[in-house]
């Protein structure tokens, strides 16, 4: 059996130098997770207690915050640890279910933006086979329908006009290629079959 004093010594020697990196990695993300309520974070090297500082300058123990906020802060710590432990191009899986299951849509979306840029999300989606892409497209379209219910007709029309103009501009600049209508219809028929 390893004596606890050895474990404490190892813990202190290995973890203490990592704590400033974790805090520095988390700082830019923290306001987004907490809706701007907290701006800074520190981890006590002895107890590993996490504290956050609000705009007032007052430090608060993370375990005394709401359950949701505390979970988000600990998710940031796991993400910062993964960032520190992985090399560029290396994949480090993170389980997100526990902290996203009770989050509202806005927090979920902002959380995923820490992990991937929109371009990375699109690139990953384009690697799916055509049936999986179609399922994803369906889910995205359904989410737009849900959002549409919250928008006024003028806001909804303005969003679609903006999207149509963006797509036309990309096509005119040669950034995207058109897909022949018969090919699109065949893929749709195949999906529905």
C-alpha positions in Angstrom: 0.0 0.0 0.0 1.3 3.5 -0.9 1.5 5.8 2.1 -0.8 8.8 1.9 2.1 11.2 2.4 3.6 9.9 -0.8 0.4 10.4 -2.7 0.1 14.0 -1.3 3.7 14.7 -2.4 3.1 13.3 -5.9 -0.2 15.1 -6.1 1.4 18.4 -5.1 4.4 18.0 -7.4 2.4 17.0 -10.5 -0.8 19.0 -10.2 0.4 22.3 -8.7 2.3 23.4 -11.9 -0.8 22.6 -14.0 -3.2 24.8 -12.1 -2.2 28.1 -13.6 -2.6 26.7 -17.1 -6.0 25.4 -16.2 -7.1 28.7 -14.8 -5.7 30.6 -17.8 -7.5 28.3 -20.3 -10.8 28.6 -18.4 -10.8 32.4 -18.0 -12.0 33.3 -21.5 -14.8 30.6 -21.3 -16.1 31.4 -17.8 -18.2 34.5 -18.6 -20.0 32.6 -21.4 -20.9 29.7 -19.1 -22.1 31.9 -16.3 -23.9 34.6 -18.4 -21.2 37.1 -17.4 -21.6 36.6 -13.6 -18.1 35.3 -13.0 -14.9 36.4 -14.7 -12.0 34.6 -12.9 -11.3 31.2 -11.4 -8.7 29.8 -9.1 -8.0 26.3 -7.8 -6.4 25.8 -4.4 -3.4 23.5 -4.9 -3.8 21.9 -1.5 -7.5 21.2 -1.3 -8.4 21.5 -5.1 -11.3 23.7 -4.0 -12.4 25.8 -6.9 -13.4 29.5 -6.5 -14.8 32.0 -9.0 -14.7 35.8 -8.8 -17.6 37.9 -9.9 -17.6 41.5 -11.2 -17.9 42.7 -7.6 -14.5 41.3 -6.9 -15.8 38.8 -4.4 -14.6 35.2 -4.6 -17.1 32.4 -4.1 -16.7 28.7 -3.6 -17.8 26.9 -6.8 -19.5 24.2 -4.7 -21.8 26.8 -3.2 -23.1 28.0 -6.6 -26.2 26.6 -8.3 -25.9 23.0 -9.3 -26.0 23.9 -13.0 -23.3 26.6 -12.7 -21.1 24.3 -10.7 -21.4 21.6 -13.3 -20.5 24.0 -16.0 -17.4 25.1 -14.2 -16.3 21.6 -13.6 -16.9 20.8 -17.3 -14.5 23.7 -18.1 -11.9 22.2 -15.8 -12.2 18.9 -17.7 -11.9 20.6 -21.0 -8.9 22.6 -19.9 -7.3 19.4 -18.6 -8.0 17.7 -21.9 -6.5 20.7 -23.7 -3.3 20.4 -21.6 -2.9 16.6 -21.9 -3.5 16.2 -25.6 -1.1 17.1 -28.4 -2.2 18.9 -31.6 -4.3 16.6 -33.7 -4.8 14.2 -30.9 -8.4 13.3 -29.9 -9.5 13.4 -26.2 -13.1 12.3 -25.8 -15.2 14.2 -23.3 -18.6 12.9 -22.0 -21.0 15.8 -22.2 -24.3 14.2 -21.2 -24.1 14.9 -17.5 -23.7 18.6 -17.9 -25.8 19.2 -21.0 -28.9 17.1 -20.2 -30.3 19.8 -18.0 -29.0 22.8 -19.9 -31.1 25.1 -21.9 -30.5 25.3 -25.7 -28.5 28.5 -25.5 -26.0 27.1 -23.0 -25.7 23.9 -25.0 -24.9 25.8 -28.2 -22.4 28.1 -26.5 -20.7 25.1 -24.9 -20.3 23.4 -28.3 -18.7 26.5 -29.7 -15.8 26.2 -27.2 -15.2 22.7 -28.6 -15.5 23.4 -32.3 -15.9 26.4 -34.6 -18.8 26.5 -37.0 -16.5 25.5 -39.8 -15.2 22.5 -37.9 -18.8 21.4 -37.2 -19.7 21.7 -40.9 -16.6 19.8 -41.9 -17.4 17.0 -39.4 -21.0 16.9 -40.6 -19.9 16.6 -44.3 -17.9 13.5 -43.4 -21.2 11.7 -42.5 -22.7 9.4 -45.1 -25.6 10.8 -47.0 -28.3 9.2 -44.8 -26.7 10.5 -41.6 -26.4 14.0 -43.2 -30.1 13.9 -44.1 -31.0 12.9 -40.6 -28.9 15.8 -39.2 -30.4 18.2 -41.7 -33.9 17.1 -40.6 -33.0 17.7 -37.0 -31.6 21.1 -37.8 -34.6 22.1 -39.9 -36.9 21.0 -37.1 -35.0 23.1 -34.6 -35.5 26.1 -37.0 -39.2 25.4 -37.0 -39.1 25.5 -33.2 -37.2 28.8 -33.3 -39.6 30.1 -36.0 -42.4 30.0 -33.5 -40.5 32.5 -31.3 -39.8 34.9 -34.2 -42.1 37.5 -35.7 -42.8 36.9 -39.4 -40.6 39.9 -40.3 -37.7 38.5 -38.3 -38.1 35.0 -39.8 -38.3 36.4 -43.4 -35.2 38.6 -42.7 -33.2 35.6 -41.5 -34.1 33.5 -44.6 -33.4 36.4 -46.9 -29.9 36.8 -45.3 -29.2 33.1 -45.7 -30.4 33.1 -49.4 -28.1 36.1 -50.2 -25.2 34.4 -48.4 -25.7 31.2 -50.5 -26.0 33.2 -53.7 -22.9 35.1 -53.0 -20.9 31.9 -52.3 -22.2 30.4 -55.6 -21.3 33.5 -57.6 -17.8 33.5 -56.1 -17.3 29.9 -57.0 -17.0 28.8 -53.4 -19.7 26.2 -53.8 -21.0 24.2 -56.8 -24.6 23.7 -57.6 -26.0 20.2 -57.5 -28.2 19.2 -60.5 -31.9 19.0 -59.5 -32.3 15.5 -60.7 -29.5 14.3 -58.5 -31.0 16.1 -55.5 -34.4 14.5 -56.2 -32.8 11.0 -56.6 -31.1 11.4 -53.2 -34.4 12.5 -51.6 -36.3 9.6 -53.2 -33.6 7.2 -51.9 -33.9 8.6 -48.4 -37.6 8.3 -48.4 -37.6 4.7 -49.8 
